[in-house]
Amino acid sequence: MLRLYDYLPSQNAYKVRMLLGHLGLTYETVPVEIFRGESRTRAFLEMNPAGAVPVLERSEEHTSELQSRLHLVCRLLLEKK
């Protein structure tokens, strides 16, 4: 299952949420309170050294750049067919 580390006002997270929704892919949302420092924890920085949201996780695979997140979602859609 996909896990989306998300901050609701983030425009990049919005793009990923919209794509996942349009494609009908199920995912778990993990809210990240960036102004409380949750994106600066050691665990989060291991997923994304920039400390930015969103991060899309599939098993142990993490993607933090927008283009690679969208590419991962498209790959998942092809696997689903």
MDAnalysis code that builds the backbone (N, CA, C; Angstrom):
import MDAnalysis as mda
import numpy as np

u = mda.Universe.empty(243, n_residues=81, atom_resindex=np.repeat(np.arange(81), 3), trajectory=True)
u.add_TopologyAttr("name", ["N", "CA", "C"] * 81)
u.add_TopologyAttr("resid", np.arange(1, 82))
u.add_TopologyAttr("resname", ["MET", "LEU", "ARG", "LEU", "TYR", "ASP", "TYR", "LEU", "PRO", "SER", "GLN", "ASN", "ALA", "TYR", "LYS", "VAL", "ARG", "MET", "LEU", "LEU", "GLY", "HIS", "LEU", "GLY", "LEU", "THR", "TYR", "GLU", "THR", "VAL", "PRO", "VAL", "GLU", "ILE", "PHE", "ARG", "GLY", "GLU", "SER", "ARG", "THR", "ARG", "ALA", "PHE", "LEU", "GLU", "MET", "ASN", "PRO", "ALA", "GLY", "ALA", "VAL", "PRO", "VAL", "LEU", "GLU", "ARG", "SER", "GLU", "GLU", "HIS", "THR", "SER", "GLU", "LEU", "GLN", "SER", "ARG", "LEU", "HIS", "LEU", "VAL", "CYS", "ARG", "LEU", "LEU", "LEU", "GLU", "LYS", "LYS"])
u.atoms.positions = np.array([
    [0.835, -1.184, 0.000],
    [0.000, 0.000, 0.000],
    [0.876, 1.242, 0.000],
    [0.371, 2.266, -0.615],
    [1.057, 3.543, -0.649],
    [0.806, 4.316, 0.639],
    [1.805, 5.068, 1.030],
    [1.680, 5.944, 2.196],
    [2.152, 7.328, 1.752],
    [1.299, 8.325, 1.952],
    [1.608, 9.693, 1.561],
    [1.824, 10.529, 2.808],
    [3.058, 10.998, 2.994],
    [3.371, 11.922, 4.077],
    [2.992, 13.304, 3.563],
    [2.029, 13.925, 4.224],
    [1.292, 15.030, 3.645],
    [1.158, 16.198, 4.616],
    [1.173, 17.401, 4.074],
    [0.799, 18.615, 4.786],
    [-0.297, 19.245, 3.943],
    [-1.502, 19.298, 4.461],
    [-2.683, 19.640, 3.677],
    [-2.542, 20.906, 2.822],
    [-1.978, 22.016, 3.328],
    [-1.868, 23.207, 2.480],
    [-0.816, 23.122, 1.362],
    [0.002, 22.083, 1.344],
    [1.064, 21.972, 0.344],
    [0.487, 21.759, -1.056],
    [0.891, 22.640, -1.982],
    [0.425, 22.505, -3.364],
    [0.982, 21.258, -4.044],
    [2.229, 20.902, -3.743],
    [2.791, 19.686, -4.340],
    [2.097, 18.441, -3.791],
    [1.766, 18.449, -2.508],
    [1.023, 17.321, -1.944],
    [-0.363, 17.241, -2.571],
    [-0.966, 18.385, -2.825],
    [-2.277, 18.429, -3.473],
    [-2.230, 17.745, -4.843],
    [-1.176, 18.008, -5.611],
    [-1.045, 17.392, -6.940],
    [-0.981, 15.873, -6.831],
    [-0.239, 15.382, -5.858],
    [-0.125, 13.935, -5.681],
    [-1.461, 13.356, -5.223],
    [-2.133, 14.018, -4.268],
    [-3.448, 13.543, -3.807],
    [-4.448, 13.488, -4.956],
    [-4.443, 14.528, -5.790],
    [-5.372, 14.566, -6.921],
    [-5.089, 13.428, -7.901],
    [-3.825, 13.202, -8.221],
    [-3.486, 12.133, -9.159],
    [-3.875, 10.770, -8.589],
    [-3.548, 10.529, -7.334],
    [-3.925, 9.253, -6.712],
    [-5.437, 9.064, -6.737],
    [-6.167, 10.119, -6.419],
    [-7.628, 10.039, -6.434],
    [-8.192, 9.783, -7.818],
    [-7.682, 10.513, -8.803],
    [-8.172, 10.334, -10.180],
    [-7.888, 8.936, -10.709],
    [-6.782, 8.368, -10.285],
    [-6.429, 7.025, -10.742],
    [-7.080, 5.929, -9.916],
    [-7.754, 6.300, -8.840],
    [-8.446, 5.319, -8.007],
    [-7.512, 4.457, -7.178],
    [-6.307, 4.958, -6.903],
    [-5.363, 4.201, -6.097],
    [-5.600, 4.490, -4.620],
    [-5.591, 3.447, -3.808],
    [-5.768, 3.646, -2.380],
    [-4.423, 3.952, -1.732],
    [-4.470, 4.780, -0.700],
    [-3.259, 5.164, -0.004],
    [-3.602, 5.593, 1.413],
    [-2.609, 5.533, 2.253],
    [-2.738, 5.979, 3.634],
    [-2.097, 7.363, 3.731],
    [-2.758, 8.257, 4.424],
    [-2.209, 9.590, 4.634],
    [-1.575, 9.679, 6.011],
    [-0.361, 10.192, 6.044],
    [0.334, 10.452, 7.307],
    [0.528, 11.962, 7.388],
    [-0.254, 12.643, 8.234],
    [-0.106, 14.099, 8.345],
    [1.259, 14.466, 8.939],
    [1.877, 15.480, 8.368],
    [3.167, 15.965, 8.853],
    [2.987, 17.440, 9.228],
    [3.155, 17.749, 10.480],
    [3.043, 19.127, 10.958],
    [4.399, 19.803, 10.796],
    [4.579, 20.455, 9.647],
    [5.895, 21.003, 9.334],
    [6.284, 22.139, 10.279],
    [5.330, 22.903, 10.770],
    [5.661, 24.015, 11.659],
    [5.899, 23.569, 13.096],
    [5.710, 22.299, 13.363],
    [6.054, 21.727, 14.668],
    [7.347, 20.909, 14.578],
    [7.996, 20.968, 13.424],
    [9.283, 20.313, 13.250],
    [9.218, 18.845, 12.874],
    [8.024, 18.336, 12.536],
    [7.914, 16.912, 12.217],
    [8.636, 16.524, 10.937],
    [8.873, 17.481, 10.055],
    [9.601, 17.165, 8.819],
    [11.110, 17.285, 9.015],
    [11.541, 17.578, 10.219],
    [12.973, 17.712, 10.529],
    [13.471, 16.620, 11.465],
    [12.643, 15.619, 11.710],
    [13.081, 14.509, 12.558],
    [14.050, 13.630, 11.776],
    [14.842, 12.875, 12.482],
    [15.809, 11.987, 11.829],
    [15.099, 11.011, 10.879],
    [13.988, 10.428, 11.344],
    [13.257, 9.450, 10.522],
    [12.735, 10.096, 9.236],
    [12.206, 11.310, 9.337],
    [11.675, 11.962, 8.148],
    [12.808, 12.359, 7.201],
    [13.894, 12.870, 7.754],
    [15.022, 13.282, 6.916],
    [15.673, 12.099, 6.199],
    [15.526, 10.896, 6.734],
    [16.022, 9.717, 6.028],
    [15.191, 9.448, 4.772],
    [13.912, 9.800, 4.830],
    [13.051, 9.636, 3.647],
    [13.275, 10.762, 2.650],
    [13.434, 11.977, 3.166],
    [13.655, 13.144, 2.318],
    [14.636, 14.086, 3.002],
    [15.891, 14.065, 2.591],
    [16.907, 14.908, 3.219],
    [16.596, 16.402, 3.170],
    [15.737, 16.818, 2.247],
    [15.351, 18.233, 2.171],
    [14.331, 18.592, 3.244],
    [13.712, 17.592, 3.862],
    [12.728, 17.850, 4.905],
    [11.432, 18.444, 4.378],
    [11.100, 18.151, 3.142],
    [9.903, 18.722, 2.520],
    [8.836, 17.651, 2.318],
    [7.590, 18.098, 2.266],
    [6.483, 17.219, 1.934],
    [6.029, 17.570, 0.527],
    [5.398, 16.635, -0.151],
    [5.038, 15.302, 0.301],
    [6.158, 14.300, 0.041],
    [6.036, 13.188, 0.735],
    [6.864, 12.017, 0.464],
    [5.903, 10.875, 0.204],
    [6.127, 10.165, -0.870],
    [5.293, 9.010, -1.214],
    [6.112, 7.760, -0.948],
    [5.550, 6.864, -0.161],
    [6.265, 5.652, 0.238],
    [5.515, 4.425, -0.259],
    [6.287, 3.504, -0.799],
    [5.756, 2.198, -1.205],
    [6.722, 1.164, -0.670],
    [6.273, 0.375, 0.279],
    [7.146, -0.547, 0.997],
    [8.298, 0.255, 1.571],
    [9.511, -0.026, 1.121],
    [10.675, 0.711, 1.617],
    [11.179, 1.744, 0.604],
    [10.419, 1.945, -0.455],
    [10.807, 2.895, -1.495],
    [10.179, 4.248, -1.196],
    [10.986, 5.309, -1.143],
    [10.503, 6.652, -0.870],
    [10.820, 7.548, -2.056],
    [9.868, 8.382, -2.431],
    [10.134, 9.378, -3.459],
    [9.737, 10.731, -2.900],
    [10.601, 11.703, -3.105],
    [10.333, 13.017, -2.545],
    [10.339, 14.137, -3.587],
    [10.770, 13.870, -4.796],
    [10.723, 14.867, -5.854],
    [9.434, 14.681, -6.640],
    [8.800, 15.778, -7.009],
    [7.480, 15.709, -7.631],
    [7.459, 14.803, -8.852],
    [8.402, 14.958, -9.764],
    [8.381, 14.148, -10.979],
    [8.530, 12.662, -10.664],
    [9.376, 12.325, -9.719],
    [9.552, 10.909, -9.393],
    [8.322, 10.355, -8.674],
    [7.631, 11.180, -7.897],
    [6.385, 10.722, -7.255],
    [5.341, 10.407, -8.303],
    [5.186, 11.310, -9.259],
    [4.192, 11.092, -10.311],
    [4.558, 9.884, -11.160],
    [5.844, 9.694, -11.413],
    [6.310, 8.528, -12.168],
    [5.976, 7.242, -11.415],
    [6.196, 7.225, -10.104],
    [5.870, 6.050, -9.295],
    [4.380, 5.739, -9.368],
    [3.547, 6.762, -9.286],
    [2.103, 6.544, -9.357],
    [1.720, 5.957, -10.712],
    [2.301, 6.453, -11.773],
    [2.011, 5.913, -13.107],
    [2.468, 4.459, -13.222],
    [3.640, 4.145, -12.672],
    [4.113, 2.748, -12.667],
    [3.130, 1.855, -11.928],
    [2.620, 2.339, -10.806],
    [1.661, 1.544, -10.026],
    [0.385, 1.304, -10.824],
    [-0.036, 2.301, -11.554],
    [-1.239, 2.149, -12.378],
    [-1.027, 1.081, -13.437],
    [0.135, 1.081, -14.065],
    [0.423, 0.064, -15.079],
    [0.483, -1.329, -14.469],
    [1.034, -1.440, -13.257],
    [1.078, -2.739, -12.582],
    [-0.314, -3.230, -12.216],
    [-1.206, -2.302, -11.960],
    [-2.582, -2.626, -11.548],
    [-3.365, -3.257, -12.686],
    [-3.005, -2.899, -13.942],
    [-3.743, -3.406, -15.111],
    [-3.465, -4.854, -15.387],
])
